[in-house]
Amino acid sequence: IENASKFTFGEQGLGNVCAAQLLYNAVTLFKKVKKVGGLELLDIQFNQVIEKLNDDEDWRLEAETSSPSAFAERAANRAASRAASLDDLDAGDFEGGARPLEEQNGGADTGSSSAPGGGEKKAPRGVQMPNWMRWNSMLPAARLVLELWLEFRFLAVANRQSQKNGNSYMSQVSDSLLAAMNVKAPRAVSDVEGADNYDPSIYIQLLLLVAFADELFDDFFHEAMAPDPEYGAASHGQTSRRWSVFTFLLKKNLDELQKIVERKKDGHVVNLEDRPSLARYYKAAERVPPCGGRVANGGREYFMEAPVTFIRYFRLSFKEHVESVWTSDRILVFAIGDHPILAQWLLKLLHHVIDSLETVENFAYPPPDLTVNLKYRLRSKQEVEVNVREFLEYLTANADFKAIASDPFISENTELLWKMASASDPVDLHDKSTWGAEDYSPVAKLIHRVAVAVSSQGQMIENYVQAAGRASRNNRGETTSSALAVGNSLVIRSYNAKSREEKRDKVREKTDDDAAVQKVRRVKDQERIEGFGNHLDGILECIGIVRDGMTITDFNDFVADYSSKISKNELEAEKNRFDEGINKRRRVTAKESLADMAV
């Protein structure tokens, strides 16, 4: 998504008037105010900005002139007297526009600066600095700034006017933010009624970023971070058996989205009723006046072309980094660990080509209308439909069946795999009740040990590397660091997940609101301390049971092996190597002689 933004909007980052720099300045302004006076000062300033935006005609006129869409949305929200409040708003609420199903029908509170409600409004909490290199920090910032565009604008205005020194850091950040917020396409006579005023260019760019996230990227990111339901909550990043299907779904969504934006670019009328974020983008884009028919002029022509360019460059990255991996010869076979119907038809095709030595063209594909419904594959939908034939054709379009046949994953397990292919009922490797009289344990273990071990993302590994780094501080030895890292993983990580689920269960007992349940992300204060003590008692009890089952010799051997910096085999090898060296005839080396000459 970074490359797509770069080739669509231009270079991002320092020294550029761009979306990334605007977001950086907006969040920096927030953090600077917080650093000066804490949350108390930030809340006071935020509340004063909201009150003045509601009451001051000069500010309201500037808001309407500078950012008509943001102003209209704010006014509409106030008129509708939305029940949402900014009190205790968490920036994490802006992490996904294509919200999970549990939040769609209960309406998780994403907040609104214009929402009525008693008491003072508080500034958002948990605002992270946007960075393309940090997972899911840029898009939440984009959503937050769009939602509070006018609040950020006038927070910068007020802080700039409060500075006596125009060269102060607060002044520079405020000036940079306002300058970026003021960038607009060249003014011209618009052919859209009521479009004398139109939105800032970067505001519209952010609308496109958020629309793309809502339509596609949120689903992609959510699956990349999600655990495998068969392997538990700690299996995030170990979902490779599901990614061939997921890549197929992403490709279909990407194709549909590309057709829509190309039709819009060509001037066709497209129904965007089911795509509100995209409709919001085009509403703002079509208000921008045309600029001589040239995209480079930054007028309406540019904004109608931008989604096409964005998707084209995203597709290049998708093809290189996603599609080429999950449809490769060594990886596509992992799909036999996925839905049993998809797995069986894939194995039928492999058997037809590899064992029967037939061609793909002669394969009896499933009926064109055979589909399977998969739950919880996309964040935005509870259930998706997959056409079995389309999936097979997509997955094996560029397959090298000779390479697949020679892979030990297939070649060493053909007997069981071909039985799965010919089974009267599809075999689910994760459900023994579907196995009949056959024992498919070797294949099930193969999926667990090979497919699951192929990480779909490296964040979990990086997280553990960071944990090891923290454990190694203060000149701790390798043994102590290893013990601390293992202890942290065993005790603290497991407690975070366990305590969150226990807390959610308590919330479920009090309410049927799934959105309220999902808002529980971490247990804190007294409840966390007491819960952690109980959690630790349980682990110590398990350790005691294991210790009681060991003899003194077993325990001493275990401790000696665990506390050694190197394994027993390595230690023996080092001893033997030294014995060989010490028993060799003394030989003066060339470097030794040179050292004597130097003296």
Buried (B, 14 or more C-beta within 10 A) or exposed (E): BBEBBBBBBEEBEEEBBBBBBBBBBBBBBBBBBBEEEEEEBBBBBBBBBBEBBBEEEEBBEBBBEBBBBBBEBBBEBBEEEBEBBBBEBBBBBBBBBBBBBBBBEBEBBBBBBBBBBEEBBBBBBEBBBBBBEEBBBBBBBBBBBBBBBBBBBBBBBBBBEEBEEEEEEBBBBBBBBBBBBBBBBEEBEBEBEEBEBBBBBBBBBBBBBBBBBBBBBBBBBBBBBBBBEBBEBBBBBBBBBBBBBBBBBBBBBBEEBBEBBBEBBEEEEBEBEEBEBBBBBBBBBBBBBBBEEEBEBBBBBBBBBBBBBBBBBBBEBBEEEBBEBBBBBBBBBBBBBBBBBBBBBBBBBBBBBBEEEBEBEEBEBBEEEBBBEBEBBBBBBBEBEBBBBBBBBBBBEEBEBEEBBEEEBBEEBBEBBBBBBEBEEBBBBBEEEBBEEEEBEEBBEBBBEBBBEBBBBEBBEEBBEEBBEEBBEEEEEEEBBBBBBBEBBEBEBBBBEBBBEBBBEEBBEEEEBBBBBBBBEEBEEEEBEEBBEEBEEEBEEEEEEEEEEEEEEEEEEEEEEEEEEEEEEEEEEEEEEEEEEEEEEEEEEEEEEEEEEEE
